[in-house]
Amino acid sequence: MKTSRLFYTSMMLFWISFLALLALVVTYAPQGGVELAGLTLFADTGLVDAAMTAMDGIGLSLLAQSVVFGVLGGFNVASAGLLLFAMMFCVFGEEREQREARPLAEGAAACSAAAAALTVAVSFAGGQAGALMVLQLTALGGLLLTVTSLSQSAIVAADTTVGDVAELDDVIADHAASHAAFSAQLASFSRRESVS
């Protein structure tokens, strides 16, 4: 496995974990957490307090707030899933699959952008810019950097392919030239033999 693949694996695994945890936070923190194997997870609402206060200020009902948090969780889960497939294509795939990793990462960034836009709209409308907005914008920035690095690696691969094709063309041209020169010498020798 190449070092660049290890780098992409670690980078994408971080953002997949980040987005999955963010989805769990927006899903369970407004409800007071979740019980799992005797542990209470995501019980502190500190990360979503400002968003809840902003939605209260706007006048959204508890049902509407649950829908907003559900939509945010869905966008984050979709983004994490698309990024997971992009990572598998980039790390384990052949050249064709590696080219398909970039559109998947772009889809993940689009889902993250939608979640960030919703969070920013609610936070600004309610006058409360809190931790959830910062986390959503951080996720969006990380995914944009991931897409940028994938597109740069694709450009390098394309340049390498063009260079390989040019080298192959040069080898074929040299072989054809030497073959033509050999044929010309052979024809010259055969004419001399026939004249003699």
N, C-alpha and C positions, 0 to 999 in steps of 0.2 A: 504494500500500500504506500502510495506516495505521501510525502509530507504535506502537500497541498490538500490532499483528500482528508488527512487527519485534521488539518486546520479547519476545513469546511465542516467536518463532522462535529468537532468541539464547538464551533461557533453556532451551528444550527441547533445542536442539542441544547445549548444554553437558552436560545430564544424559544425553542419549543417548550422547555420547562418553564420559562418565564411566562409565556402566554397561557399555558395550562394552569399555572398557579393563579394568574390574574383572573382567568375564567372562574376558578373555584372561589376566589375572593368575592367577585361580584355576584356570584350565585348564593353563597352561604353566609357571608358576613352580614348582609341586611337582615337575615333571619336569626341572627344570634349564634351562628356556628352550626357545626354538625358533630354528632357523636360517632366515633369510629374506634372500635376495639378498646373501649374505656377511655379514650382520649377525646377531648373537645377541641376541634380544629376550627380555625377562622372565627373564634368567638368575639374577638375585639373588633368593633366596627370603626376603628380609627381611620382606616383607609377609605371608607365610604361615607364617613360622617358628613363631609363637606358636600358630596353629591346628594345625599339625602336631604340636607338642609336646603340646598339649592332647589330641589324638586318640591320640597314643602313651600318654599318661597314663591315658586311659580304657581302653586296651587294644584299639583298633581295628587290624585288619590293614591292610597296604598296599592291598589290594583295596578294603576298606571305606573307607579314606581317599580313594582315587581316586573312589569312588562319591559320597562327600560333596562333594568338590570339583567333580565333574561336575554334581551337582544344583545347587550354588551357581552354577556357570557357566550352567546352563540357565535358572535363575530370572532371572539378570541379563540374559541375551540376550532372554528373553521380555519382560522389563520394558522393555528398550531398543526392541524391535520395536513393542510397544504404544504407547510414547511417540512413536515415529516416526510412526505412523499418526495419533495424536492431534494431533501438530504439523501434519501435512498437512491434516487436517480443519479445524483451527482457523485455519490461515493461508490456505489456498487454497480452502476450502469456502464455500458459501453459508450462510445462516442455519441451515438444517436440519442441514447437516453440522457446523457449529460447535457445535450442541447435542450432537452425537454425540461430540465430542472429550472431553468430561468423563468419560463412562463408560470410554473407552479409557485415559485418564490414571489413573482409579481402578483399573483392571485392572493397569496398570504399577505403581502403588503397592502393590497387593496382592501381586504377585510379589516386589517388593522387600521387603515386610514378611515374606514367607515366608523369603526368603534371610537377612534380618537375624535372624529368630527362630532359624533353624538355626545360624547363626554364634554367636549369643549362647548358645544351649543347649550347643553343643560347647565354647565357650570357658569358660563357667562350670563345666561338669561336669569339665573338665580342669584348671581353676584357672589358665588362661592367657588373659588379656584382652589381645589384641594389636592390631596395626594393621588387620588384616582386619575385625575387629569394628567398629572406628571407621569404616572406609570404608563398610561396609554400612549402619551407622546413619546416616551422612552422606547416603548415597544415598536412604535412606527419608525422612529429613527434607526433602531437596530435592524429592522427588516429592510429599510431602504439601503442601508450600508451592505447588507447581505446581497440584495439584488445587484447593487453596483459592482461588488466583487465578483459575482457570477458572470456579469456581462463582460467585465474586463478579462476574466479567464477565457471566455468564449472567443473574444477578439484575438487573444494570444494564440489560441488553438487554430483559429482561422488563418492567421498569418503564417503559422508553422505549416499548415496544409498547403498554402499557396507556395511557400518556399520549397516544400518537398516536390510539388508538381513541377516547379521551375527546374529543380535539380534533375528530375527524371527526364524532362524535355531536353536538357543539356546532354545527358548521357545518351539518349536516343540519337540526338543530332550528331554527337561525336562518333557514335558507332556507325551511323549511316555514312558519314564523311569518310571514315577509315575504310568501310566496305566499298564505297565508290572508288576510292584511290586504289585499293587492291584490285578491283575489277578492271580499272583502267590500265594498271601495270600488267595484269594478266593478258589483256587484249593486245597491249603493245608487244609483249613477248611472243604471243601467238602470230602476229603479223610478221615479225622478224623471222620466225621459224618458217612461215610460209614463203617469204621472199627468198630465203636461203634455199 
